[in-house]
Amino acid sequence: MKTRPTARDRIMEAAEVVFAEKGYHDTAMDEIVRRTDMSKGGLYFHFPSKERLFFAVMDHLGNRLAERINASIAQESDAIARLEIALTTVLESLGKRRRLAKLLLVQGYSMGNAFEKKRIETYSRFASLIKDNLDLAVEEGSIPPIDTEIVSHLWVGAVNEVLIRWLYTGKPAPVKEALPVLKKILLRGVGVEAKVSIGG
């Protein structure tokens, strides 16, 4: 039996849509209230400010994406294969969910430093996942020793730039065009031999 959404769930769902459509600055709490069929007091009971609500939505979306990545790599023991699968999962997930991508990557810039701090926190979670698997690849001997901390942030930055360009211009297509190139460049950059499958 499907669990009935809680009031908090309904608020988050409505907020995700409105924030993605309008961005942080142009979103009015009144519009989120209208979409939830709740009172304004009910919304503020759960989220005392628009900023708190926006960050809760970012956390929720980031958690969902992290869970999807972890589920996709759970059955794979090879570190390089795990990195390939994680990269594919991110590009597929965000490529299919433009709204989610906009929220995580661009819609909060009008908030200034508060958004930048939250964005760094969110990106660091994904960089940590990459670093763990790069460390495992070094231990396995799949790649030579390298500063995995720096490399993990380079990977996140590369994916971020490709996705932001796609959000604003429609190109490159995340999975069809960007993924094969990112796999090739990022994996070769850490010393993965050509015999490893790094194609599309």
DAQUIMO-V946047 format. One record per backbone hydrogen bond with DSSP energy under -1.0 kcal/mol. NH is the residue of the N-H (numbers start at 1). CO is the residue of the C=O. If there is no record, write none. Layout:
nh = [NH,NH]
co = [CO,CO]
This chain:
nh = [10,11,12,13,14,15,16,17,18,19,20,21,22,23,24,27,32,33,34,35,36,37,38,43,44,45,46,47,53,54,55,56,57,58,59,60,61,62,63,64,65,66,67,68,69,70,71,72,73,76,82,83,84,85,86,87,88,89,90,91,92,93,94,95,96,101,102,103,104,105,106,107,109,111,112,116,117,118,119,120,121,122,123,124,125,126,127,128,129,130,131,132,133,134,135,136,137,138,139,140,142,143,148,151,152,153,154,155,156,157,158,159,160,161,162,163,164,165,166,167,168,169,170,177,178,179,182,183,184,185,186,187,188,189,191,192,196]
co = [6,7,8,9,10,11,12,13,14,15,16,17,18,19,107,24,28,29,30,31,32,33,33,39,40,41,42,43,49,50,51,52,53,54,55,56,57,58,59,60,61,62,63,64,65,66,67,68,69,73,78,79,80,81,82,83,84,85,86,87,88,89,90,91,92,97,98,99,100,101,102,102,106,108,109,112,113,114,115,116,117,118,119,120,121,122,123,124,125,126,127,128,129,130,131,132,133,134,135,136,137,137,146,147,148,149,150,151,152,153,154,155,156,157,158,159,160,161,162,163,164,165,166,173,173,174,178,179,180,181,182,183,184,185,188,187,193]
